[in-house]
Amino acid sequence: MSEAVVIGSGPNGLVAANVLAEHGWSVTVLEARPTPGGGVRSEELIEPGFVNDICSAFYPLAAASPTIQALHLEDHGLRWLHSPTVLAHPKLDGTCPVIDRDLDVTCAALDRIQPGDGAAWRQLYGRWRSIEDPFLDTILTPFPPVRPALRIATSMSPRDLLRLTRFVLLPVRRMGEEEFESDSARLLLAGAALHADFSPESALSGMFGWLMCGLAQSFGFPVPEGGAGSFASALIRRLESYGGRVVCDAPVRRIVVRGGRAVAVQLADGEEVPVGDALLADVNAPMLYRDLVGAEHLPSDLMDDLERFQWDNATVKVDWNLDGPIPWTAEAARGAGTVHVAEGVDALTLTASELARGLVPSHPFLLMGQQSMTDPTRQPEGTETAWAYTHVPRRIKGDAGATPDSGRAISAQWTDDDAERIADRIEAEVEALAPGFRSRIRGRHILTPPRFEQENPNLDGSAINGGTAQLHQQLVFRPVPGLGRPETPVKGLFLASGSAHPGGGVHGAAGSNAAKAALAAQRIRSVGRALRRR
């Protein structure tokens, strides 16, 4: 029986373990933390009876991912839940564009704000639907994605293919200007693009916004019943049904390399665990190569390229327990599981500019969730669990929101006072759109970048995407030029994290791709051994 060790029990690590186990491998997953799941975990962070998600919270990519669908996690206890409205973007003028899983409802909401934008949305979504399956296969399968790309290329004329290529490369600002008349409709695209570390002017940001909006319309933004941890639990139950296991409190200190091959991992207590036929690492690329493998086992040009590796922005997340649902002025926002907060595309550009200059944004863009709209099991009846996250610079040079009246600026030290100041700033953005929000807060929990990294050491500086999603670090450039596949320069070692193609997000593709690469490598080794015996 073939054997493998997986470092890290995040969703990519657990998917990789499941793929190997179902092929008859003996698989052990080593997790540094006391509880498994990585960025897919839930706890009662603030008070008993209120379940909060530690990091990720809603999962359109998981719902759409062929990799996740093939695991049939519903057979292992996973139940997806949906909110009445998928996404809302309330503004101070009272307008509130929404995405509803009913296309007619989405279009009607946009037409109420600007007649004609509903028809434009229907056309944009129709373009998505026409290539949805091969497009998802193209971005989620191992690089190069020859077969799904050919399916797209052969489904249209050469000129239409060129139009599609131009379209997916557009910055989201330009895409919105070409498709819609109102800033409100453009905001749906732009806000979705800024889930990653794009600016509205970044190449490829339009594609990401279109992707997320297409997923919202097709699949919604579902959540696992009972909390994000239910997703990880279903993956673990499936793995165990195939004989695999997860070992917690087992931090890996070093990968043991002999003769150019990964042969074991050394735990923090000094114990060495043999890796058998393959070692799959659901850890970020710099941690894998610099800390766990070491430069002495790697090509010098790889180490040089790692000096140019670009992280995505840092993240701050605030969780709240509330005495009732958030009292949005815009009625349409009250039934949405996910809410974006930003006053317009120009406001998003200003925020992106502040981040690029190393400044804590004055009016941070918020990605929010209100869980009672989707899952009433997470809090007592009549109450609410809600959260918001926003991006901040990895290296803070200043605070764009600091004024003589606001007191001390938020600093790079992320002290307790800094944490309270950023949380207050986030709450002010919500209060402006939902007067009375603050009076409903029972308690809050703040994850600053250092606290994020304490919760999950793989999130270096709270970079939740495993490296920037921008074009210069995607495809063959991810994590560095020439390493666009899961294989590494060390034999038997495979990169299975969001630092590998296709990048961050809970879709399991990086883990699945690494597992398939390990299976292929083992088949080649088996053929080689058979030939040598002749």
C-alpha positions in Angstrom: 0.0 0.0 0.0 1.2 3.5 -0.9 1.6 5.9 2.0 1.5 9.7 2.3 1.8 12.4 4.9 -0.1 15.7 4.5 1.1 18.8 6.4 -1.8 20.9 7.4 -5.5 20.2 7.8 -6.9 23.2 6.0 -9.4 22.4 3.2 -6.7 21.9 0.6 -4.8 19.4 2.9 -8.0 17.5 3.7 -9.1 17.4 0.0 -5.6 16.1 -0.9 -5.8 13.4 1.8 -9.3 12.4 0.7 -8.2 12.0 -3.0 -5.2 9.8 -2.0 -7.2 7.8 0.5 -9.9 6.9 -2.0 -7.2 5.6 -4.3 -6.2 3.1 -1.6 -3.3 5.1 0.0 -2.6 5.1 3.7 -2.8 8.8 4.6 -1.9 10.7 7.8 -2.6 14.5 8.1 -0.5 16.4 10.6 -2.0 19.5 12.1 -0.1 22.0 14.2 -3.2 23.4 16.0 -5.3 21.6 18.7 -8.3 21.5 16.3 -8.3 20.7 12.6 -9.6 22.8 9.7 -7.1 25.6 9.2 -9.1 28.6 8.0 -12.4 26.5 8.1 -13.2 26.4 11.8 -15.9 27.6 14.1 -16.0 28.4 17.9 -18.0 30.2 20.4 -15.6 33.1 20.4 -17.6 35.6 22.5 -20.2 33.8 24.6 -21.9 30.4 24.8 -24.6 29.7 22.4 -23.3 31.9 19.6 -21.2 30.1 17.0 -18.6 32.3 15.1 -16.5 31.3 12.2 -12.7 31.8 12.8 -11.7 32.8 9.2 -13.7 31.8 6.1 -17.5 31.8 6.3 -19.3 31.4 3.0 -18.3 29.1 0.1 -19.4 29.8 -3.5 -16.2 28.3 -4.9 -16.7 25.1 -2.8 -20.3 24.8 -4.0 -19.2 25.2 -7.7 -15.9 23.3 -7.5 -16.0 20.0 -9.4 -13.4 18.7 -6.9 -15.7 19.4 -3.9 -18.8 18.1 -5.7 -17.0 14.8 -6.5 -16.5 14.2 -2.8 -20.2 14.0 -2.0 -19.7 15.5 1.4 -23.5 15.6 1.9 -23.2 11.9 2.5 -20.9 12.7 5.4 -23.1 15.2 7.2 -22.5 18.5 5.3 -25.6 20.5 4.7 -25.4 23.7 2.6 -27.8 26.6 3.6 -28.7 29.7 1.7 -29.9 33.2 2.7 -33.0 34.8 1.1 -30.8 37.2 -0.7 -27.2 36.3 -1.7 -25.5 39.6 -1.7 -26.5 43.2 -1.0 -24.6 46.5 -1.4 -26.4 49.3 0.5 -25.4 52.9 0.0 -26.0 56.1 2.0 -28.5 57.4 -0.6 -30.8 54.4 0.2 -30.1 52.4 -3.0 -29.2 48.8 -2.6 -28.3 46.6 -5.6 -28.7 42.9 -4.8 -27.9 39.5 -6.2 -30.7 37.0 -5.7 -30.5 33.4 -6.9 -33.6 34.2 -8.8 -32.3 36.1 -11.9 -35.5 38.0 -12.4 -35.3 39.4 -8.8 -31.7 40.5 -9.4 -32.6 42.2 -12.7 -35.7 43.9 -11.2 -33.6 45.3 -8.3 -31.1 46.8 -10.8 -33.8 48.2 -13.0 -35.4 50.0 -10.1 -32.1 51.9 -9.6 -31.3 52.4 -13.3 -33.7 51.2 -16.1 -31.8 49.0 -18.5 -29.2 47.7 -16.0 -31.3 44.7 -15.4 -31.2 43.7 -19.0 -27.4 44.3 -19.0 -27.0 42.0 -16.0 -29.1 39.3 -17.7 -26.8 39.6 -20.7 -23.6 39.5 -18.6 -24.9 36.5 -16.7 -25.8 34.8 -20.0 -22.2 35.2 -21.1 -21.1 33.5 -17.8 -23.6 30.6 -18.2 -22.4 29.9 -21.8 -18.9 29.0 -20.6 -19.4 28.3 -16.8 -18.5 24.7 -16.7 -15.4 24.8 -19.0 -14.3 28.1 -17.5 -14.4 26.7 -13.9 -12.5 23.6 -15.2 -9.9 25.9 -16.9 -9.1 27.9 -13.7 -9.3 25.0 -11.2 -7.5 22.1 -13.0 -3.7 21.6 -13.1 -1.8 23.9 -15.4 -1.9 23.9 -18.4 -5.7 23.3 -18.6 -5.6 22.1 -22.2 -8.9 20.2 -22.5 -11.2 22.8 -20.8 -9.5 25.6 -22.7 -10.1 23.8 -25.9 -13.8 23.4 -25.0 -14.1 27.1 -24.8 -12.0 27.9 -27.8 -13.9 25.5 -30.1 -17.3 26.7 -28.9 -16.9 30.1 -30.6 -15.4 31.9 -33.5 -11.8 33.2 -33.4 -13.1 36.8 -33.2 -15.4 36.0 -30.3 -12.6 34.2 -28.6 -10.5 37.3 -28.8 -13.4 39.4 -27.4 -13.7 37.0 -24.5 -9.9 37.2 -23.8 -10.1 41.0 -23.8 -13.1 40.8 -21.6 -11.5 38.7 -18.9 -8.4 40.9 -18.8 -10.4 44.1 -18.2 -10.0 46.0 -15.0 -13.3 45.8 -13.1 -13.8 49.6 -13.4 -13.7 49.4 -17.2 -15.8 46.3 -17.3 -18.5 48.0 -15.2 -18.4 51.1 -17.4 -18.8 49.1 -20.5 -21.7 47.0 -19.2 -23.8 49.3 -16.9 -25.1 52.8 -16.6 -25.3 53.1 -12.8 -22.5 53.1 -10.3 -24.7 50.8 -8.2 -24.6 47.9 -10.7 -20.9 48.5 -11.2 -20.4 48.2 -7.5 -21.7 44.6 -7.5 -18.8 43.7 -9.8 -16.2 45.9 -8.2 -17.0 44.8 -4.6 -16.8 41.2 -5.7 -13.4 41.8 -7.3 -12.1 43.3 -4.0 -12.7 40.0 -2.2 -9.1 39.5 -3.4 -6.3 42.0 -3.4 -7.3 43.8 -6.6 -7.9 47.4 -7.2 -10.7 48.5 -9.6 -7.9 49.4 -12.0 -6.0 46.0 -11.9 -5.9 43.8 -14.9 -7.9 40.6 -14.3 -10.0 42.3 -11.6 -13.0 42.3 -13.9 -12.7 38.6 -14.5 -12.6 38.0 -10.7 -15.6 40.2 -10.1 -17.5 38.5 -13.0 -16.6 35.1 -11.6 -17.8 35.9 -8.1 -21.0 37.5 -9.3 -21.6 34.6 -11.7 -21.2 32.1 -8.8 -23.5 34.2 -6.6 -26.2 34.1 -9.3 -25.7 30.4 -10.1 -24.8 28.8 -6.7 -25.4 31.5 -4.1 -22.9 32.1 -1.3 -23.8 29.0 0.8 -22.7 28.3 4.3 -22.4 25.0 6.2 -25.1 24.4 8.7 -23.6 24.8 12.2 -20.6 26.8 11.1 -17.6 26.6 8.9 -16.2 23.8 11.0 -18.9 21.5 9.8 -17.3 21.6 6.4 -14.0 20.5 7.8 -15.7 17.8 9.9 -17.4 16.4 6.8 -14.0 16.2 5.0 -12.5 14.4 8.1 -15.4 11.9 8.4 -15.0 11.1 4.7 -11.2 10.6 5.1 -11.7 8.4 8.1 -14.2 6.3 6.2 -11.3 5.4 3.8 -8.9 4.7 6.7 -7.1 8.0 6.8 -6.5 10.0 10.0 -5.8 13.5 11.3 -3.3 14.0 14.1 -3.6 17.4 15.9 -1.0 19.1 18.1 1.7 17.9 15.7 3.5 20.9 14.3 6.1 20.1 11.7 9.5 21.8 12.3 11.5 20.4 9.3 11.2 18.2 6.2 14.0 15.6 6.1 15.5 15.4 2.7 18.0 12.7 1.7 19.3 12.1 -1.8 17.1 14.9 -3.1 13.9 13.2 -1.8 11.6 14.0 1.1 11.8 11.0 3.4 10.4 12.2 6.7 9.1 15.2 8.7 10.5 16.2 12.0 8.0 17.4 14.5 8.6 20.1 17.0 9.2 17.6 19.8 12.0 15.9 17.7 10.0 12.9 16.5 10.5 11.9 12.9 7.5 10.6 10.9 8.4 8.8 7.7 6.4 10.1 4.7 6.3 7.0 2.6 5.7 7.6 -1.0 4.6 11.3 -1.0 4.6 14.4 1.2 1.9 17.0 0.4 2.3 20.4 2.1 -0.8 22.6 2.7 1.4 25.5 3.8 2.4 28.7 2.0 5.3 28.6 -0.4 7.8 30.7 1.5 7.2 28.7 4.7 7.6 25.4 2.8 10.8 26.3 1.0 12.6 28.6 3.4 11.6 27.1 6.8 10.7 23.5 6.3 12.9 22.4 3.4 15.8 24.9 3.6 17.9 26.6 0.9 20.6 23.8 1.0 18.2 21.4 -0.7 16.8 23.8 -3.3 18.1 25.6 -6.5 19.5 29.0 -5.8 17.3 30.6 -8.5 14.2 29.4 -6.6 15.4 31.1 -3.5 16.1 34.2 -5.5 12.6 34.1 -7.0 11.1 33.8 -3.5 12.6 37.1 -2.6 10.1 38.6 -5.2 7.2 36.6 -4.0 4.3 39.0 -3.3 1.9 38.5 -0.5 -1.7 39.7 -0.6 -2.8 42.4 1.8 -3.2 41.7 5.5 -6.6 41.2 7.0 -8.6 42.4 10.0 -11.8 40.6 11.0 -14.3 41.5 13.7 -17.0 39.1 14.9 -20.1 40.4 16.8 -22.8 38.9 18.8 -25.9 41.1 18.5 -29.2 41.4 20.3 -31.0 41.4 17.0 -30.4 41.6 13.2 -28.5 44.6 11.8 -31.0 47.4 11.3 -30.0 48.4 7.7 -31.8 51.4 6.4 -32.0 49.7 3.1 -34.6 47.0 3.5 -33.1 44.9 0.7 -29.9 44.4 2.9 -31.8 42.9 5.8 -32.3 39.5 4.1 -28.8 39.2 2.6 -26.3 36.6 3.9 -23.4 38.7 2.6 -23.2 42.5 2.5 -20.6 44.8 0.9 -19.9 48.2 2.4 -18.4 51.0 0.2 -19.9 54.1 -1.2 -18.9 53.6 -4.8 -16.3 52.5 -7.3 -14.3 55.7 -6.6 -14.3 54.9 -2.9 -12.9 51.4 -3.7 -10.2 53.0 -5.8 -9.3 55.4 -2.9 -9.2 52.4 -0.5 -6.9 50.5 -2.9 -4.7 53.5 -3.3 -4.3 53.9 0.5 -3.4 50.2 0.8 -0.9 50.5 -2.0 0.8 53.4 -0.2 0.9 51.5 3.1 -1.9 53.4 4.8 -4.7 52.0 6.9 -7.8 53.0 4.9 -9.8 55.9 6.2 -13.1 54.3 5.1 -12.3 50.6 4.8 -14.2 48.4 2.3 -16.1 45.8 4.3 -17.1 42.3 3.4 -19.7 41.3 5.9 -21.9 38.3 6.8 -25.0 38.1 8.9 -25.5 34.5 9.8 -29.1 34.4 11.1 -30.2 35.1 7.6 -28.7 31.8 6.5 -28.3 29.6 9.5 -30.6 30.1 12.6 -28.8 27.3 14.5 -25.8 29.5 15.2 -27.4 31.8 17.7 -30.5 32.0 20.0 -33.7 33.0 18.4 -34.0 36.7 17.8 -30.3 37.4 18.1 -27.6 37.6 15.4 -24.0 36.6 14.8 -22.3 38.9 12.3 -18.8 39.5 11.1 -16.8 41.9 8.8 -13.4 41.7 7.4 -11.3 44.3 5.7 -7.8 44.6 4.3 -4.9 46.6 5.8 -1.3 47.0 4.7 1.2 44.3 5.5 3.6 47.0 6.5 1.8 50.1 7.9 3.5 53.4 7.0 0.6 55.6 8.2 -3.1 55.9 9.0 -5.3 57.6 6.4 -8.1 57.8 9.0 -6.1 59.5 11.7 -7.3 63.1 12.4 -6.6 65.5 15.2 -10.0 64.6 16.7 -9.6 60.8 16.3 -6.6 60.3 18.7 -3.5 58.2 18.0 -3.1 56.6 14.6 -3.3 52.8 14.2 0.3 51.6 14.3 2.3 48.7 12.8 2.6 47.2 16.3 -1.1 46.1 16.4 -1.5 46.8 20.1 -4.8 46.2 21.9 -5.5 49.9 21.4 -4.9 49.5 17.7 -7.3 46.6 17.6 -10.0 48.6 19.3 -9.5 51.6 16.9 -9.8 49.5 13.8 -12.9 47.8 15.1 -14.4 51.2 16.0 -13.7 52.4 12.5 -15.3 49.3 11.0 -18.4 49.7 13.2 -18.7 53.4 12.2 -19.0 52.3 8.6 -21.8 49.9 9.4 -23.6 52.4 11.8 -23.8 55.0 9.0 -25.9 52.5 7.0 -27.6 50.9 9.9 -28.3 53.4 12.7 -28.6 51.6 16.0 -26.2 48.8 15.0 -23.8 49.7 17.8 -26.5 49.6 20.4 -27.3 45.9 19.6 -23.7 44.7 20.1 -23.5 42.2 23.0 -19.8 41.6 22.5 -17.1 41.5 19.8 -14.0 39.6 18.9 -11.1 41.2 16.9 -8.5 39.4 14.8 -5.7 41.7 13.9 -2.9 40.4 11.6 -0.7 39.1 14.5 -3.8 37.4 16.1 -4.8 35.9 12.7 -1.3 34.4 12.4 -1.5 33.0 15.9 -4.7 31.3 15.0 -3.3 29.9 11.8 0.5 30.1 11.3 0.0 29.4 7.6 -1.6 32.8 7.2 1.6 34.8 7.2 0.8 38.3 8.3 -2.9 37.4 7.9 -2.6 37.0 4.1 -5.6 34.8 3.5 -5.0 34.2 -0.2 -1.5 32.5 -0.1 0.0 35.3 -2.2 -1.4 38.0 -4.4 -4.1 37.1 -6.9 -2.9 39.6 -9.5 -1.9 38.5 -12.9 1.9 38.6 -12.4 1.6 35.8 -9.8 -0.9 33.5 -11.4 -0.7 30.5 -13.8 3.0 29.7 -14.6 4.1 32.5 -12.2 2.5 31.0 -9.1 4.2 30.8 -6.7 7.3 31.7 -8.7 8.0 31.6 -12.4 8.3 28.0 -13.7 6.6 26.3 -10.7 2.9 26.5 -11.9 2.3 22.9 -11.0 2.2 21.1 -7.6 5.6 19.4 -8.1 8.6 20.9 -6.3 12.4 20.5 -6.9 12.4 17.9 -4.0 11.3 14.5 -5.2 8.1 13.2 -3.5 7.2 16.7 -2.2 4.1 18.5 -3.5 2.8 22.0 -2.8 -0.9 21.7 -1.9 -1.8 25.2 -0.6 -3.3 28.4 -2.0 0.2 29.5 -2.9 0.0 27.0 -5.7 -2.1 27.3 -8.9 -5.1 28.2 -8.9 -4.6 30.2 -5.8 -6.6 31.1 -2.7 -10.2 30.3 -2.0 -12.0 27.3 -0.6 -12.3 25.2 -3.7 -9.9 22.3 -2.9 -8.3 22.5 -6.3 -4.7 23.0 -5.1 -5.1 20.0 -2.8 -6.7 17.8 -5.5 -4.0 18.9 -8.0 -1.2 17.9 -5.6 -2.8 14.6 -4.9 -3.2 13.8 -8.6 0.4 14.8 -9.2 1.5 12.4 -6.4 -0.6 9.6 -7.9 1.0 10.2 -11.3 4.5 10.2 -9.8 3.8 6.9 -8.0 2.6 5.3 -11.3 5.7 6.4 -13.0 7.9 5.0 -10.2 6.0 1.7 -10.3 6.5 1.4 -14.1 10.2 2.2 -13.6 10.6 -0.5 -10.9 8.8 -3.0 -13.2 11.1 -2.2 -16.1 14.2 -2.6 -13.9 13.0 -6.1 -12.8 12.9 -7.3 -16.4 
